[in-house]
Amino acid sequence: MWCEAMASFRPDWCASPADVIAAKEQVKLKRITKAVDRTLRWLDTCLNKCKELDIPLFAPVVGFNSKEERARSAKSAAEREVQGFVLNAFELPAQDQLEFLQYSMDHLPAEKPRMAYGLSTPEKILAGIAQGIDLFDASYAYKMTERGRAIQFEFGTGKTPSEEEPQDKTLNLWDTGMAHRFEPVDSACTCYTCSTPFSKAYIHHLLNAHEMLGPLLLMIHNVHQLERFMVAVRNSIDQKRFSQDRDAFMKYYRHDKEPSGEIGHQDEVDVDCLGSPTKKKRTLLL
């Protein structure tokens, strides 16, 4: 089925399926070994098909929390004629992700691109880049959109921490204070949402009214901002100041987990309808 899908879609590149262990608890070594063996078998099957289709193939590197199996998976994948590697950090505890990814990367050739899934926050992206990871998933933009938040952080701008508290990386557009803010989400942003411009108050209203346009406009902005962030990171690397820019970023911004802006947000209000108490969806607060 996978090979048929690749033949139909003809992507620019693809990764073969992987047996990723999703369990959070301790897993027996036998299960991890089977996962590595199965992933390598799938890789060999897909490699032959991708050669026929002339589609670059990235090899998945697995091994869960076993250093030995991670090394075996990486070495075996590196022996194949693949164009890159995919490392998955989703199955690992957050505090162990970079450590175990490094066990895999120690056995991968530096000249081929390495992609990591599960390192989506800007902090983890920067940490991954410092360890030699080249590609990341862009799910952070989607997660912030789902939480009603607009990305507003920058990188490599020379901003230094002040005596004030660290700044927020995102703007909560569910906040009732946005109801009368008629400026763009970010006046310096050139995305469609900000350059049209759609105001903070309008997007706040759309979120309250549960209109599909709200998340759409927010997603356009967040993807654009995340792309700007990565462009700034590449420029910083080219100018050989990535380490100092990263340190400045970590000091300038707050790094708490950004919760959904809708949590604790009063979505319905009590109204009187023909003498009977009822609930009504709230829209723009006036």
VENLIN-V743682 format. One record per backbone hydrogen bond with DSSP energy under -1.0 kcal/mol. NH is the residue of the N-H (numbers start at 1). CO is the residue of the C=O. E is the energy in kcal/mol with one decimal. If there is no record, write none. Layout:
# VENLIN-V743682
nh	co	e
NH	CO	E
NH	CO	E
This chain:
# VENLIN-V743682
nh	co	e
5	1	-2.2
6	2	-2.3
7	3	-2.1
8	4	-1.6
9	5	-3.0
10	6	-2.4
14	56	-2.0
16	58	-1.4
20	18	-1.3
32	28	-1.5
33	29	-2.7
34	30	-2.1
35	31	-1.9
36	32	-2.0
37	33	-2.4
38	34	-2.8
39	35	-2.1
40	36	-2.0
41	37	-2.0
42	38	-2.4
43	39	-2.0
44	40	-2.1
45	41	-2.0
46	42	-2.6
47	43	-2.4
48	44	-1.5
49	45	-1.3
50	46	-2.8
51	47	-1.8
52	48	-1.5
53	49	-2.0
54	50	-1.1
55	50	-2.1
58	14	-3.2
59	84	-2.7
61	86	-2.9
66	63	-2.4
70	66	-2.3
71	67	-2.2
72	68	-2.4
73	69	-2.7
74	70	-2.3
75	71	-2.7
76	72	-2.5
77	73	-2.2
78	74	-2.3
79	75	-1.1
80	77	-1.1
82	80	-1.8
83	57	-2.7
85	113	-2.1
86	59	-2.5
87	115	-3.7
89	117	-2.8
92	89	-1.3
96	93	-1.9
100	96	-2.3
101	97	-2.3
102	98	-1.8
103	99	-1.1
104	100	-1.1
105	101	-2.5
106	102	-2.0
107	104	-1.7
108	105	-1.7
112	109	-1.1
115	85	-3.2
116	135	-2.3
117	87	-2.6
125	121	-2.7
126	122	-2.3
127	123	-2.0
128	124	-2.8
129	125	-2.5
130	126	-2.0
132	129	-1.4
133	128	-2.5
134	114	-2.3
135	114	-2.0
141	138	-1.1
143	139	-2.8
144	140	-2.5
145	141	-1.8
146	142	-2.6
147	143	-1.2
148	145	-1.7
149	144	-3.0
150	171	-2.5
152	169	-3.0
167	252	-2.8
171	150	-2.5
173	148	-2.4
178	175	-2.3
179	176	-1.5
181	178	-1.9
189	186	-1.5
195	191	-2.6
196	192	-1.4
198	193	-2.8
200	183	-2.0
201	181	-2.5
203	199	-2.1
204	200	-2.5
205	201	-2.2
206	202	-2.4
207	203	-2.4
208	204	-2.2
209	205	-2.4
211	206	-2.6
214	211	-1.3
216	212	-1.6
217	213	-2.7
218	214	-2.1
219	215	-2.7
220	216	-2.1
221	217	-1.7
222	218	-2.6
223	219	-2.6
224	220	-1.8
225	221	-2.5
226	222	-2.3
227	223	-2.2
228	224	-2.3
229	225	-2.1
230	226	-1.9
231	227	-2.2
232	228	-2.4
233	229	-2.0
234	230	-2.3
235	231	-2.2
236	232	-2.2
237	233	-2.3
238	234	-2.4
239	235	-1.9
240	237	-1.5
241	236	-2.4
245	241	-2.3
246	242	-2.8
247	243	-2.2
248	244	-2.1
249	245	-2.2
250	246	-2.4
251	247	-1.6
252	248	-2.2
253	249	-1.9
254	167	-3.6
261	147	-2.7
263	260	-1.2
265	262	-2.2
269	280	-2.3
271	278	-2.4
273	276	-2.9
276	273	-1.9
278	271	-2.4
280	269	-1.9
282	267	-2.3
